[in-house]
Amino acid sequence: MTNLFDKILNSVNKFFMKRQIHDRLQDLVTDRTNNDVIIIEGARQVGKSHLVNSVLKTIDRPYLTYDLEKIRKYAVKFQRQKIF
């Protein structure tokens, strides 16, 4: 019984964490004061692109996205920058 409870609790925690991240990113995207560029980084296959695309669908403003996994020349240039 504890194992089932732990699985349910883990799923609930993940849902709320994803919701918080989604809401925070949406706030950053819609706040036009200091957000010319937003960089999302993290481990592979954790849902970064899905998160970004779901937030961008909700806004009414132009945007560009770059997937550094798909365009390696951008990734190489990005890695050379010392400001990050």
Phi and psi restraints in degrees (range 20) as a CNS / XPLOR table:
assign (resid 1 and name C) (resid 2 and name N)
       (resid 2 and name CA) (resid 2 and name C) 1.0 -61.7 20.0 2
assign (resid 2 and name N) (resid 2 and name CA)
       (resid 2 and name C) (resid 3 and name N) 1.0 -38.5 20.0 2
assign (resid 2 and name C) (resid 3 and name N)
       (resid 3 and name CA) (resid 3 and name C) 1.0 -61.7 20.0 2
assign (resid 3 and name N) (resid 3 and name CA)
       (resid 3 and name C) (resid 4 and name N) 1.0 -43.2 20.0 2
assign (resid 3 and name C) (resid 4 and name N)
       (resid 4 and name CA) (resid 4 and name C) 1.0 -64.8 20.0 2
assign (resid 4 and name N) (resid 4 and name CA)
       (resid 4 and name C) (resid 5 and name N) 1.0 -42.6 20.0 2
assign (resid 4 and name C) (resid 5 and name N)
       (resid 5 and name CA) (resid 5 and name C) 1.0 -60.9 20.0 2
assign (resid 5 and name N) (resid 5 and name CA)
       (resid 5 and name C) (resid 6 and name N) 1.0 -43.8 20.0 2
assign (resid 5 and name C) (resid 6 and name N)
       (resid 6 and name CA) (resid 6 and name C) 1.0 -61.7 20.0 2
assign (resid 6 and name N) (resid 6 and name CA)
       (resid 6 and name C) (resid 7 and name N) 1.0 -40.9 20.0 2
assign (resid 6 and name C) (resid 7 and name N)
       (resid 7 and name CA) (resid 7 and name C) 1.0 -64.1 20.0 2
assign (resid 7 and name N) (resid 7 and name CA)
       (resid 7 and name C) (resid 8 and name N) 1.0 -42.8 20.0 2
assign (resid 7 and name C) (resid 8 and name N)
       (resid 8 and name CA) (resid 8 and name C) 1.0 -64.8 20.0 2
assign (resid 8 and name N) (resid 8 and name CA)
       (resid 8 and name C) (resid 9 and name N) 1.0 -46.1 20.0 2
assign (resid 8 and name C) (resid 9 and name N)
       (resid 9 and name CA) (resid 9 and name C) 1.0 -61.7 20.0 2
assign (resid 9 and name N) (resid 9 and name CA)
       (resid 9 and name C) (resid 10 and name N) 1.0 -41.3 20.0 2
assign (resid 9 and name C) (resid 10 and name N)
       (resid 10 and name CA) (resid 10 and name C) 1.0 -62.3 20.0 2
assign (resid 10 and name N) (resid 10 and name CA)
       (resid 10 and name C) (resid 11 and name N) 1.0 -43.1 20.0 2
assign (resid 10 and name C) (resid 11 and name N)
       (resid 11 and name CA) (resid 11 and name C) 1.0 -63.8 20.0 2
assign (resid 11 and name N) (resid 11 and name CA)
       (resid 11 and name C) (resid 12 and name N) 1.0 -41.9 20.0 2
assign (resid 11 and name C) (resid 12 and name N)
       (resid 12 and name CA) (resid 12 and name C) 1.0 -64.1 20.0 2
assign (resid 12 and name N) (resid 12 and name CA)
       (resid 12 and name C) (resid 13 and name N) 1.0 -44.4 20.0 2
assign (resid 12 and name C) (resid 13 and name N)
       (resid 13 and name CA) (resid 13 and name C) 1.0 -61.5 20.0 2
assign (resid 13 and name N) (resid 13 and name CA)
       (resid 13 and name C) (resid 14 and name N) 1.0 -42.4 20.0 2
assign (resid 13 and name C) (resid 14 and name N)
       (resid 14 and name CA) (resid 14 and name C) 1.0 -63.2 20.0 2
assign (resid 14 and name N) (resid 14 and name CA)
       (resid 14 and name C) (resid 15 and name N) 1.0 -41.4 20.0 2
assign (resid 14 and name C) (resid 15 and name N)
       (resid 15 and name CA) (resid 15 and name C) 1.0 -60.4 20.0 2
assign (resid 15 and name N) (resid 15 and name CA)
       (resid 15 and name C) (resid 16 and name N) 1.0 -48.8 20.0 2
assign (resid 15 and name C) (resid 16 and name N)
       (resid 16 and name CA) (resid 16 and name C) 1.0 -68.5 20.0 2
assign (resid 16 and name N) (resid 16 and name CA)
       (resid 16 and name C) (resid 17 and name N) 1.0 -34.1 20.0 2
assign (resid 16 and name C) (resid 17 and name N)
       (resid 17 and name CA) (resid 17 and name C) 1.0 -65.4 20.0 2
assign (resid 17 and name N) (resid 17 and name CA)
       (resid 17 and name C) (resid 18 and name N) 1.0 -45.0 20.0 2
assign (resid 17 and name C) (resid 18 and name N)
       (resid 18 and name CA) (resid 18 and name C) 1.0 -62.0 20.0 2
assign (resid 18 and name N) (resid 18 and name CA)
       (resid 18 and name C) (resid 19 and name N) 1.0 -39.8 20.0 2
assign (resid 18 and name C) (resid 19 and name N)
       (resid 19 and name CA) (resid 19 and name C) 1.0 -64.1 20.0 2
assign (resid 19 and name N) (resid 19 and name CA)
       (resid 19 and name C) (resid 20 and name N) 1.0 -41.7 20.0 2
assign (resid 19 and name C) (resid 20 and name N)
       (resid 20 and name CA) (resid 20 and name C) 1.0 -64.5 20.0 2
assign (resid 20 and name N) (resid 20 and name CA)
       (resid 20 and name C) (resid 21 and name N) 1.0 -42.7 20.0 2
assign (resid 20 and name C) (resid 21 and name N)
       (resid 21 and name CA) (resid 21 and name C) 1.0 -64.9 20.0 2
assign (resid 21 and name N) (resid 21 and name CA)
       (resid 21 and name C) (resid 22 and name N) 1.0 -44.4 20.0 2
assign (resid 21 and name C) (resid 22 and name N)
       (resid 22 and name CA) (resid 22 and name C) 1.0 -58.8 20.0 2
assign (resid 22 and name N) (resid 22 and name CA)
       (resid 22 and name C) (resid 23 and name N) 1.0 -48.6 20.0 2
assign (resid 22 and name C) (resid 23 and name N)
       (resid 23 and name CA) (resid 23 and name C) 1.0 -64.0 20.0 2
assign (resid 23 and name N) (resid 23 and name CA)
       (resid 23 and name C) (resid 24 and name N) 1.0 -39.8 20.0 2
assign (resid 23 and name C) (resid 24 and name N)
       (resid 24 and name CA) (resid 24 and name C) 1.0 -65.3 20.0 2
assign (resid 24 and name N) (resid 24 and name CA)
       (resid 24 and name C) (resid 25 and name N) 1.0 -43.9 20.0 2
assign (resid 24 and name C) (resid 25 and name N)
       (resid 25 and name CA) (resid 25 and name C) 1.0 -64.5 20.0 2
assign (resid 25 and name N) (resid 25 and name CA)
       (resid 25 and name C) (resid 26 and name N) 1.0 -40.4 20.0 2
assign (resid 25 and name C) (resid 26 and name N)
       (resid 26 and name CA) (resid 26 and name C) 1.0 -61.7 20.0 2
assign (resid 26 and name N) (resid 26 and name CA)
       (resid 26 and name C) (resid 27 and name N) 1.0 -40.4 20.0 2
assign (resid 26 and name C) (resid 27 and name N)
       (resid 27 and name CA) (resid 27 and name C) 1.0 -62.0 20.0 2
assign (resid 27 and name N) (resid 27 and name CA)
       (resid 27 and name C) (resid 28 and name N) 1.0 -43.4 20.0 2
assign (resid 27 and name C) (resid 28 and name N)
       (resid 28 and name CA) (resid 28 and name C) 1.0 -63.9 20.0 2
assign (resid 28 and name N) (resid 28 and name CA)
       (resid 28 and name C) (resid 29 and name N) 1.0 -41.7 20.0 2
assign (resid 28 and name C) (resid 29 and name N)
       (resid 29 and name CA) (resid 29 and name C) 1.0 -68.8 20.0 2
assign (resid 29 and name N) (resid 29 and name CA)
       (resid 29 and name C) (resid 30 and name N) 1.0 -38.8 20.0 2
assign (resid 29 and name C) (resid 30 and name N)
       (resid 30 and name CA) (resid 30 and name C) 1.0 -83.5 20.0 2
assign (resid 30 and name N) (resid 30 and name CA)
       (resid 30 and name C) (resid 31 and name N) 1.0 -17.1 20.0 2
assign (resid 30 and name C) (resid 31 and name N)
       (resid 31 and name CA) (resid 31 and name C) 1.0 -81.9 20.0 2
assign (resid 31 and name N) (resid 31 and name CA)
       (resid 31 and name C) (resid 32 and name N) 1.0 110.6 20.0 2
assign (resid 31 and name C) (resid 32 and name N)
       (resid 32 and name CA) (resid 32 and name C) 1.0 -87.7 20.0 2
assign (resid 32 and name N) (resid 32 and name CA)
       (resid 32 and name C) (resid 33 and name N) 1.0 3.4 20.0 2
assign (resid 32 and name C) (resid 33 and name N)
       (resid 33 and name CA) (resid 33 and name C) 1.0 -71.1 20.0 2
assign (resid 33 and name N) (resid 33 and name CA)
       (resid 33 and name C) (resid 34 and name N) 1.0 -50.7 20.0 2
assign (resid 33 and name C) (resid 34 and name N)
       (resid 34 and name CA) (resid 34 and name C) 1.0 -134.9 20.0 2
assign (resid 34 and name N) (resid 34 and name CA)
       (resid 34 and name C) (resid 35 and name N) 1.0 26.3 20.0 2
assign (resid 34 and name C) (resid 35 and name N)
       (resid 35 and name CA) (resid 35 and name C) 1.0 -121.2 20.0 2
assign (resid 35 and name N) (resid 35 and name CA)
       (resid 35 and name C) (resid 36 and name N) 1.0 67.2 20.0 2
assign (resid 35 and name C) (resid 36 and name N)
       (resid 36 and name CA) (resid 36 and name C) 1.0 -72.0 20.0 2
assign (resid 36 and name N) (resid 36 and name CA)
       (resid 36 and name C) (resid 37 and name N) 1.0 -34.4 20.0 2
assign (resid 36 and name C) (resid 37 and name N)
       (resid 37 and name CA) (resid 37 and name C) 1.0 -135.2 20.0 2
assign (resid 37 and name N) (resid 37 and name CA)
       (resid 37 and name C) (resid 38 and name N) 1.0 134.0 20.0 2
assign (resid 37 and name C) (resid 38 and name N)
       (resid 38 and name CA) (resid 38 and name C) 1.0 -124.4 20.0 2
assign (resid 38 and name N) (resid 38 and name CA)
       (resid 38 and name C) (resid 39 and name N) 1.0 126.3 20.0 2
assign (resid 38 and name C) (resid 39 and name N)
       (resid 39 and name CA) (resid 39 and name C) 1.0 -109.8 20.0 2
assign (resid 39 and name N) (resid 39 and name CA)
       (resid 39 and name C) (resid 40 and name N) 1.0 126.7 20.0 2
assign (resid 39 and name C) (resid 40 and name N)
       (resid 40 and name CA) (resid 40 and name C) 1.0 -109.9 20.0 2
assign (resid 40 and name N) (resid 40 and name CA)
       (resid 40 and name C) (resid 41 and name N) 1.0 121.8 20.0 2
assign (resid 40 and name C) (resid 41 and name N)
       (resid 41 and name CA) (resid 41 and name C) 1.0 -132.3 20.0 2
assign (resid 41 and name N) (resid 41 and name CA)
       (resid 41 and name C) (resid 42 and name N) 1.0 157.5 20.0 2
assign (resid 41 and name C) (resid 42 and name N)
       (resid 42 and name CA) (resid 42 and name C) 1.0 165.4 20.0 2
assign (resid 42 and name N) (resid 42 and name CA)
       (resid 42 and name C) (resid 43 and name N) 1.0 -176.9 20.0 2
assign (resid 42 and name C) (resid 43 and name N)
       (resid 43 and name CA) (resid 43 and name C) 1.0 -61.5 20.0 2
assign (resid 43 and name N) (resid 43 and name CA)
       (resid 43 and name C) (resid 44 and name N) 1.0 158.9 20.0 2
assign (resid 43 and name C) (resid 44 and name N)
       (resid 44 and name CA) (resid 44 and name C) 1.0 -72.2 20.0 2
assign (resid 44 and name N) (resid 44 and name CA)
       (resid 44 and name C) (resid 45 and name N) 1.0 149.0 20.0 2
assign (resid 44 and name C) (resid 45 and name N)
       (resid 45 and name CA) (resid 45 and name C) 1.0 61.6 20.0 2
assign (resid 45 and name N) (resid 45 and name CA)
       (resid 45 and name C) (resid 46 and name N) 1.0 37.3 20.0 2
assign (resid 45 and name C) (resid 46 and name N)
       (resid 46 and name CA) (resid 46 and name C) 1.0 -111.4 20.0 2
assign (resid 46 and name N) (resid 46 and name CA)
       (resid 46 and name C) (resid 47 and name N) 1.0 -1.2 20.0 2
assign (resid 46 and name C) (resid 47 and name N)
       (resid 47 and name CA) (resid 47 and name C) 1.0 103.9 20.0 2
assign (resid 47 and name N) (resid 47 and name CA)
       (resid 47 and name C) (resid 48 and name N) 1.0 19.8 20.0 2
assign (resid 47 and name C) (resid 48 and name N)
       (resid 48 and name CA) (resid 48 and name C) 1.0 -62.4 20.0 2
assign (resid 48 and name N) (resid 48 and name CA)
       (resid 48 and name C) (resid 49 and name N) 1.0 -49.5 20.0 2
assign (resid 48 and name C) (resid 49 and name N)
       (resid 49 and name CA) (resid 49 and name C) 1.0 -62.9 20.0 2
assign (resid 49 and name N) (resid 49 and name CA)
       (resid 49 and name C) (resid 50 and name N) 1.0 -42.0 20.0 2
assign (resid 49 and name C) (resid 50 and name N)
       (resid 50 and name CA) (resid 50 and name C) 1.0 -60.9 20.0 2
assign (resid 50 and name N) (resid 50 and name CA)
       (resid 50 and name C) (resid 51 and name N) 1.0 -44.5 20.0 2
assign (resid 50 and name C) (resid 51 and name N)
       (resid 51 and name CA) (resid 51 and name C) 1.0 -60.0 20.0 2
assign (resid 51 and name N) (resid 51 and name CA)
       (resid 51 and name C) (resid 52 and name N) 1.0 -50.2 20.0 2
assign (resid 51 and name C) (resid 52 and name N)
       (resid 52 and name CA) (resid 52 and name C) 1.0 -61.9 20.0 2
assign (resid 52 and name N) (resid 52 and name CA)
       (resid 52 and name C) (resid 53 and name N) 1.0 -46.9 20.0 2
assign (resid 52 and name C) (resid 53 and name N)
       (resid 53 and name CA) (resid 53 and name C) 1.0 -63.7 20.0 2
assign (resid 53 and name N) (resid 53 and name CA)
       (resid 53 and name C) (resid 54 and name N) 1.0 -37.5 20.0 2
assign (resid 53 and name C) (resid 54 and name N)
       (resid 54 and name CA) (resid 54 and name C) 1.0 -67.7 20.0 2
assign (resid 54 and name N) (resid 54 and name CA)
       (resid 54 and name C) (resid 55 and name N) 1.0 -34.9 20.0 2
assign (resid 54 and name C) (resid 55 and name N)
       (resid 55 and name CA) (resid 55 and name C) 1.0 -72.6 20.0 2
assign (resid 55 and name N) (resid 55 and name CA)
       (resid 55 and name C) (resid 56 and name N) 1.0 -43.2 20.0 2
assign (resid 55 and name C) (resid 56 and name N)
       (resid 56 and name CA) (resid 56 and name C) 1.0 -65.0 20.0 2
assign (resid 56 and name N) (resid 56 and name CA)
       (resid 56 and name C) (resid 57 and name N) 1.0 -26.2 20.0 2
assign (resid 56 and name C) (resid 57 and name N)
       (resid 57 and name CA) (resid 57 and name C) 1.0 -66.2 20.0 2
assign (resid 57 and name N) (resid 57 and name CA)
       (resid 57 and name C) (resid 58 and name N) 1.0 -21.6 20.0 2
assign (resid 57 and name C) (resid 58 and name N)
       (resid 58 and name CA) (resid 58 and name C) 1.0 -93.0 20.0 2
assign (resid 58 and name N) (resid 58 and name CA)
       (resid 58 and name C) (resid 59 and name N) 1.0 -5.6 20.0 2
assign (resid 58 and name C) (resid 59 and name N)
       (resid 59 and name CA) (resid 59 and name C) 1.0 -107.6 20.0 2
assign (resid 59 and name N) (resid 59 and name CA)
       (resid 59 and name C) (resid 60 and name N) 1.0 159.7 20.0 2
assign (resid 59 and name C) (resid 60 and name N)
       (resid 60 and name CA) (resid 60 and name C) 1.0 -118.2 20.0 2
assign (resid 60 and name N) (resid 60 and name CA)
       (resid 60 and name C) (resid 61 and name N) 1.0 71.2 20.0 2
assign (resid 60 and name C) (resid 61 and name N)
       (resid 61 and name CA) (resid 61 and name C) 1.0 -158.9 20.0 2
assign (resid 61 and name N) (resid 61 and name CA)
       (resid 61 and name C) (resid 62 and name N) 1.0 150.4 20.0 2
assign (resid 61 and name C) (resid 62 and name N)
       (resid 62 and name CA) (resid 62 and name C) 1.0 -68.3 20.0 2
assign (resid 62 and name N) (resid 62 and name CA)
       (resid 62 and name C) (resid 63 and name N) 1.0 151.6 20.0 2
assign (resid 62 and name C) (resid 63 and name N)
       (resid 63 and name CA) (resid 63 and name C) 1.0 -155.1 20.0 2
assign (resid 63 and name N) (resid 63 and name CA)
       (resid 63 and name C) (resid 64 and name N) 1.0 160.3 20.0 2
assign (resid 63 and name C) (resid 64 and name N)
       (resid 64 and name CA) (resid 64 and name C) 1.0 -127.4 20.0 2
assign (resid 64 and name N) (resid 64 and name CA)
       (resid 64 and name C) (resid 65 and name N) 1.0 143.2 20.0 2
assign (resid 64 and name C) (resid 65 and name N)
       (resid 65 and name CA) (resid 65 and name C) 1.0 -126.0 20.0 2
assign (resid 65 and name N) (resid 65 and name CA)
       (resid 65 and name C) (resid 66 and name N) 1.0 147.2 20.0 2
assign (resid 65 and name C) (resid 66 and name N)
       (resid 66 and name CA) (resid 66 and name C) 1.0 -128.8 20.0 2
assign (resid 66 and name N) (resid 66 and name CA)
       (resid 66 and name C) (resid 67 and name N) 1.0 123.9 20.0 2
assign (resid 66 and name C) (resid 67 and name N)
       (resid 67 and name CA) (resid 67 and name C) 1.0 -98.3 20.0 2
assign (resid 67 and name N) (resid 67 and name CA)
       (resid 67 and name C) (resid 68 and name N) 1.0 106.2 20.0 2
assign (resid 67 and name C) (resid 68 and name N)
       (resid 68 and name CA) (resid 68 and name C) 1.0 -69.2 20.0 2
assign (resid 68 and name N) (resid 68 and name CA)
       (resid 68 and name C) (resid 69 and name N) 1.0 -16.3 20.0 2
assign (resid 68 and name C) (resid 69 and name N)
       (resid 69 and name CA) (resid 69 and name C) 1.0 -73.8 20.0 2
assign (resid 69 and name N) (resid 69 and name CA)
       (resid 69 and name C) (resid 70 and name N) 1.0 -32.4 20.0 2
assign (resid 69 and name C) (resid 70 and name N)
       (resid 70 and name CA) (resid 70 and name C) 1.0 -88.3 20.0 2
assign (resid 70 and name N) (resid 70 and name CA)
       (resid 70 and name C) (resid 71 and name N) 1.0 -28.1 20.0 2
assign (resid 70 and name C) (resid 71 and name N)
       (resid 71 and name CA) (resid 71 and name C) 1.0 -119.8 20.0 2
assign (resid 71 and name N) (resid 71 and name CA)
       (resid 71 and name C) (resid 72 and name N) 1.0 90.1 20.0 2
assign (resid 71 and name C) (resid 72 and name N)
       (resid 72 and name CA) (resid 72 and name C) 1.0 -63.1 20.0 2
assign (resid 72 and name N) (resid 72 and name CA)
       (resid 72 and name C) (resid 73 and name N) 1.0 -31.9 20.0 2
assign (resid 72 and name C) (resid 73 and name N)
       (resid 73 and name CA) (resid 73 and name C) 1.0 -64.0 20.0 2
assign (resid 73 and name N) (resid 73 and name CA)
       (resid 73 and name C) (resid 74 and name N) 1.0 -33.6 20.0 2
assign (resid 73 and name C) (resid 74 and name N)
       (resid 74 and name CA) (resid 74 and name C) 1.0 -68.7 20.0 2
assign (resid 74 and name N) (resid 74 and name CA)
       (resid 74 and name C) (resid 75 and name N) 1.0 -39.6 20.0 2
assign (resid 74 and name C) (resid 75 and name N)
       (resid 75 and name CA) (resid 75 and name C) 1.0 -62.0 20.0 2
assign (resid 75 and name N) (resid 75 and name CA)
       (resid 75 and name C) (resid 76 and name N) 1.0 -41.6 20.0 2
assign (resid 75 and name C) (resid 76 and name N)
       (resid 76 and name CA) (resid 76 and name C) 1.0 -64.1 20.0 2
assign (resid 76 and name N) (resid 76 and name CA)
       (resid 76 and name C) (resid 77 and name N) 1.0 -44.8 20.0 2
assign (resid 76 and name C) (resid 77 and name N)
       (resid 77 and name CA) (resid 77 and name C) 1.0 -65.1 20.0 2
assign (resid 77 and name N) (resid 77 and name CA)
       (resid 77 and name C) (resid 78 and name N) 1.0 -39.2 20.0 2
assign (resid 77 and name C) (resid 78 and name N)
       (resid 78 and name CA) (resid 78 and name C) 1.0 -64.4 20.0 2
assign (resid 78 and name N) (resid 78 and name CA)
       (resid 78 and name C) (resid 79 and name N) 1.0 -41.4 20.0 2
assign (resid 78 and name C) (resid 79 and name N)
       (resid 79 and name CA) (resid 79 and name C) 1.0 -67.5 20.0 2
assign (resid 79 and name N) (resid 79 and name CA)
       (resid 79 and name C) (resid 80 and name N) 1.0 -25.1 20.0 2
assign (resid 79 and name C) (resid 80 and name N)
       (resid 80 and name CA) (resid 80 and name C) 1.0 -77.4 20.0 2
assign (resid 80 and name N) (resid 80 and name CA)
       (resid 80 and name C) (resid 81 and name N) 1.0 -16.9 20.0 2
assign (resid 80 and name C) (resid 81 and name N)
       (resid 81 and name CA) (resid 81 and name C) 1.0 -70.9 20.0 2
assign (resid 81 and name N) (resid 81 and name CA)
       (resid 81 and name C) (resid 82 and name N) 1.0 136.5 20.0 2
assign (resid 81 and name C) (resid 82 and name N)
       (resid 82 and name CA) (resid 82 and name C) 1.0 -95.4 20.0 2
assign (resid 82 and name N) (resid 82 and name CA)
       (resid 82 and name C) (resid 83 and name N) 1.0 -8.6 20.0 2
assign (resid 82 and name C) (resid 83 and name N)
       (resid 83 and name CA) (resid 83 and name C) 1.0 -77.3 20.0 2
assign (resid 83 and name N) (resid 83 and name CA)
       (resid 83 and name C) (resid 84 and name N) 1.0 -14.2 20.0 2
